[in-house]
């Protein structure tokens, strides 16, 4: 069963979804960090699968989903520090470490948590697309081009205009209904702060590669073929795997999974994803 809770954070209350087995478990808890501008809802199926034999927590990034957020533009470091504080209040830290997974924007948050608090994190799993490899000039261009809605009306009008394209994309990807609809609606909840997460990810980009080099925990990479990623410039997932490996030179071990992963994998392949995560963190 998926349950919900709140914990105090620097921005107010931080919401999380949680699943866990009925009895006691000695397995290390898992924490899942979602992409922007979504919420933990995108991980509901995966949270439930992982929660069958361990505690699995999927928090909403501050300002997204049901979490209170900042009034001004935050950085990835701000998001990560908030998560560390909130998880600490839930009882996690050096004496009760966690395994973590981050997807897209969540991969940046997970990286920052792992590097800034290495005794808190046992294993790191990152879901990355070629966006991870963009150069600083492109990152700045993308940051400057982020479309921040001027009002709730502006947000909803833009959403309505792009809805046919979204429907066609989820049809091509085979994303299950109503899961994609719930995720789409959740993405509207930040209102005018809708794109704070994407902006933070682009602003962090010049520091991201340096921080990857500072990861010392065992790391697993999921190479994600993201159809929304229009900056791949012909780069294949295999090219990205080869380019990323040198950036993880200080990790204890590195495992790269390149198995035609897409955004819908956390729903349509939740059992496979959970099984792969377990193999990595439990051996």
C-alpha positions as CSV (number, residue, x, y, z in Angstrom):
1,X,0.0,0.0,0.0
2,X,1.2,3.5,-0.9
3,X,1.0,5.9,2.1
4,X,1.7,9.6,2.3
5,X,3.4,11.8,4.9
6,X,4.8,15.2,5.5
7,X,8.0,16.4,7.2
8,X,9.1,19.9,8.0
9,X,11.6,21.6,5.7
10,X,13.2,25.0,5.3
11,X,10.4,25.9,2.9
12,X,7.5,24.6,4.9
13,X,6.2,21.0,4.6
14,X,7.7,18.5,2.3
15,X,5.4,15.7,1.1
16,X,6.5,12.1,0.4
17,X,5.0,8.8,-0.7
18,X,6.1,5.7,1.2
19,X,5.7,2.0,0.8
20,X,7.1,-0.7,3.0
21,X,6.6,-4.4,3.8
22,X,4.2,-5.4,6.6
23,X,7.0,-6.9,8.8
24,X,10.4,-5.8,9.8
25,X,13.1,-5.6,7.2
26,X,16.9,-5.3,7.3
27,X,17.2,-3.9,3.7
28,X,18.6,-0.4,3.2
29,X,15.8,2.1,2.5
30,X,15.5,3.5,-1.0
31,X,14.8,7.2,-1.8
32,X,13.6,8.2,-5.3
33,X,14.1,11.8,-6.6
34,X,11.7,12.6,-9.6
35,X,12.2,14.8,-12.7
36,X,10.8,18.3,-13.2
37,X,8.1,19.5,-13.3
38,X,6.6,16.3,-12.2
39,X,6.1,14.9,-8.7
40,X,6.6,11.6,-6.9
41,X,3.5,10.3,-8.7
42,X,5.7,9.3,-11.6
43,X,7.3,6.7,-9.3
44,X,4.1,5.3,-7.7
45,X,4.4,1.9,-9.4
46,X,8.2,1.7,-8.7
47,X,7.7,2.8,-5.1
48,X,5.2,0.0,-4.5
49,X,7.5,-2.6,-6.1
50,X,10.6,-1.6,-4.1
51,X,8.4,-1.3,-1.0
52,X,7.7,-5.0,-1.1
53,X,10.9,-5.9,0.8
54,X,12.2,-2.5,2.1
55,X,11.2,1.0,2.9
56,X,10.9,3.1,-0.2
57,X,10.3,6.9,0.0
58,X,9.6,9.2,-3.0
59,X,9.6,12.8,-1.9
60,X,8.2,15.7,-3.9
61,X,10.9,18.2,-4.8
62,X,10.2,21.5,-2.9
63,X,7.6,23.5,-4.8
64,X,6.4,20.5,-6.8
65,X,3.6,18.1,-6.1
66,X,2.4,18.6,-2.6
67,X,5.6,20.1,-1.2
68,X,5.9,23.7,-0.1
69,X,8.6,25.5,-2.1
70,X,10.7,28.6,-2.3
71,X,9.4,32.0,-3.4
72,X,12.6,32.7,-5.4
73,X,14.6,30.6,-7.9
74,X,16.4,27.8,-6.0
75,X,19.6,25.9,-7.0
76,X,20.1,22.2,-7.1
77,X,22.2,22.7,-3.9
78,X,19.1,24.2,-2.3
79,X,17.0,21.3,-3.3
80,X,19.6,18.8,-2.1
81,X,20.1,20.5,1.3
82,X,16.3,20.5,1.8
83,X,16.1,16.8,1.1
84,X,19.0,16.0,3.5
85,X,17.3,18.0,6.2
86,X,13.9,16.4,5.7
87,X,15.4,12.9,5.5
88,X,17.3,13.6,8.7
89,X,14.1,14.5,10.4
90,X,12.7,11.1,9.2
91,X,15.6,9.4,10.9
92,X,18.1,8.8,8.0
93,X,21.7,9.8,8.1
94,X,25.2,8.3,8.7
95,X,23.8,5.8,11.3
96,X,20.9,4.8,9.0
97,X,22.1,5.3,5.4
98,X,20.0,5.1,2.3
99,X,20.3,4.0,-1.3
100,X,19.1,6.7,-3.8
101,X,17.9,7.0,-7.3
102,X,17.4,10.2,-9.3
103,X,15.9,10.8,-12.7
104,X,16.7,13.8,-14.9
105,X,16.5,16.8,-12.5
106,X,16.4,14.2,-9.7
107,X,19.7,12.9,-10.9
108,X,21.3,16.2,-10.1
109,X,19.7,16.3,-6.7
110,X,20.8,12.7,-6.0
111,X,24.4,13.6,-7.1
112,X,24.5,16.6,-4.8
113,X,23.1,14.6,-1.9
114,X,25.6,11.8,-2.5
115,X,28.7,14.1,-2.8
116,X,27.8,16.5,0.0
117,X,26.7,13.8,2.5
118,X,28.7,10.6,1.5
119,X,28.1,8.8,4.8
120,X,24.4,9.2,4.3
121,X,24.3,7.4,0.9
122,X,25.3,3.8,0.3
123,X,24.6,3.4,-3.4
124,X,23.7,5.9,-6.2
125,X,21.6,5.2,-9.2
126,X,21.1,7.9,-11.9
127,X,18.8,8.0,-14.8
128,X,20.4,10.2,-17.4
129,X,19.9,11.2,-21.0
130,X,22.3,13.1,-23.3
131,X,21.2,16.3,-21.5
132,X,23.8,15.3,-18.9
133,X,26.5,16.0,-21.4
134,X,25.6,19.4,-22.8
135,X,28.3,22.0,-22.8
136,X,28.2,25.2,-20.6
137,X,27.1,27.4,-23.5
138,X,24.1,25.3,-24.3
139,X,23.2,25.0,-20.6
140,X,23.2,28.8,-20.4
141,X,21.1,29.0,-23.5
142,X,18.6,26.5,-22.2
143,X,18.5,28.3,-18.8
144,X,17.8,31.6,-20.5
145,X,15.1,30.1,-22.7
146,X,13.2,28.5,-19.8
147,X,9.6,29.6,-20.2
148,X,8.4,30.8,-16.8
149,X,4.6,31.3,-16.8
150,X,3.4,34.9,-16.1
151,X,0.2,33.7,-14.4
152,X,-1.9,30.6,-13.8
153,X,-3.9,31.5,-17.0
154,X,-0.6,31.6,-19.0
155,X,0.4,28.2,-17.7
156,X,-3.0,26.6,-18.4
157,X,-3.2,28.2,-21.9
158,X,0.2,26.9,-22.8
159,X,-0.6,23.5,-21.4
160,X,-3.8,23.3,-23.5
161,X,-2.0,24.4,-26.6
162,X,0.6,21.6,-26.2
163,X,-1.8,18.9,-25.0
164,X,-2.4,17.3,-28.5
165,X,1.4,16.9,-28.8
166,X,1.6,15.4,-25.3
167,X,-1.2,12.9,-26.1
168,X,0.5,11.8,-29.4
169,X,3.8,11.3,-27.6
170,X,2.3,9.1,-24.8
171,X,0.4,7.2,-27.5
172,X,3.7,6.4,-29.3
173,X,5.4,5.5,-26.1
174,X,2.6,3.3,-24.9
175,X,2.4,5.2,-21.6
176,X,-0.5,3.7,-19.6
177,X,-3.7,5.6,-18.9
178,X,-4.5,7.1,-16.4
179,X,-0.9,7.2,-15.1
180,X,0.3,9.8,-17.7
181,X,-2.7,12.0,-17.0
182,X,-2.1,12.0,-13.3
183,X,1.6,12.9,-14.0
184,X,0.6,15.7,-16.4
185,X,-1.9,17.2,-13.9
186,X,0.7,17.0,-11.1
187,X,3.1,19.0,-13.3
188,X,0.7,21.9,-13.2
189,X,0.7,22.3,-9.4
190,X,3.7,24.6,-9.1
191,X,1.7,27.2,-11.2
192,X,4.0,30.2,-12.0
193,X,7.0,28.3,-10.4
194,X,6.3,25.5,-12.9
195,X,9.8,25.6,-14.4
196,X,11.9,26.2,-11.3
197,X,13.2,22.6,-11.4
198,X,14.3,22.7,-15.0
199,X,16.0,26.1,-14.5
200,X,17.8,24.8,-11.5
201,X,19.0,21.7,-13.5
202,X,20.4,23.9,-16.4
203,X,22.0,26.4,-13.9
204,X,23.7,23.4,-12.2
205,X,25.0,21.9,-15.5
206,X,28.5,23.5,-15.4
207,X,29.0,22.0,-11.9
208,X,27.4,18.6,-12.6
209,X,30.3,16.9,-14.4
210,X,32.7,18.0,-11.6
211,X,30.3,16.7,-9.0
212,X,30.0,13.3,-10.8
213,X,33.8,13.0,-10.5
214,X,33.4,13.4,-6.7
215,X,31.0,10.4,-6.3
216,X,32.8,7.7,-4.4
217,X,29.9,5.3,-3.8
218,X,29.0,2.4,-6.1
219,X,27.0,3.9,-9.0
220,X,24.6,2.5,-11.5
221,X,23.6,4.5,-14.6
222,X,20.4,4.0,-16.5
223,X,20.9,5.4,-20.0
224,X,17.5,6.9,-20.9
225,X,16.4,7.5,-24.5
226,X,14.3,10.6,-23.9
227,X,12.2,11.6,-27.0
228,X,11.8,15.1,-25.6
229,X,15.6,15.6,-25.7
230,X,16.1,17.6,-28.9
231,X,19.7,18.4,-28.2
232,X,21.2,14.9,-28.8
233,X,22.7,15.9,-32.1
234,X,22.7,12.3,-33.3
235,X,24.4,11.1,-30.1
236,X,23.3,7.6,-29.3
237,X,22.8,6.1,-25.8
238,X,26.0,4.1,-26.4
239,X,27.9,7.3,-27.1
240,X,26.7,8.7,-23.9
241,X,27.6,5.6,-21.9
242,X,31.2,5.9,-23.2
243,X,31.4,9.6,-22.5
244,X,30.0,9.3,-19.0
245,X,32.2,6.6,-17.7
246,X,35.4,8.8,-17.4
247,X,33.3,11.2,-15.3
248,X,32.8,8.4,-12.7
249,X,36.5,7.6,-12.2
250,X,36.3,7.9,-8.4
251,X,33.2,5.8,-7.9
252,X,33.8,2.5,-6.0
253,X,32.2,0.6,-8.9
254,X,30.4,1.6,-12.0
255,X,27.6,-0.3,-13.8
256,X,25.9,1.0,-16.9
257,X,22.5,-0.2,-18.0
258,X,21.5,0.5,-21.6
259,X,18.3,-1.4,-22.3
260,X,16.1,1.0,-24.3
261,X,14.8,2.8,-21.2
262,X,12.2,5.5,-21.7
263,X,10.2,7.8,-19.5
264,X,7.4,5.2,-19.2
265,X,9.7,2.5,-17.8
266,X,8.8,3.3,-14.2
267,X,5.3,2.2,-14.9
268,X,5.4,-0.3,-17.7
269,X,8.6,-1.9,-16.5
270,X,8.3,-1.3,-12.7
271,X,9.0,-4.9,-11.8
272,X,12.1,-5.1,-14.1
273,X,13.4,-1.7,-12.7
274,X,12.9,-2.8,-9.1
275,X,14.6,-6.1,-9.7
276,X,17.6,-4.4,-11.4
277,X,17.9,-1.9,-8.5
278,X,17.8,-4.7,-5.9
279,X,20.5,-6.7,-7.7
280,X,22.7,-3.7,-7.7
281,X,22.3,-2.5,-4.1
282,X,21.9,-5.9,-2.4
283,X,24.9,-7.9,-3.7
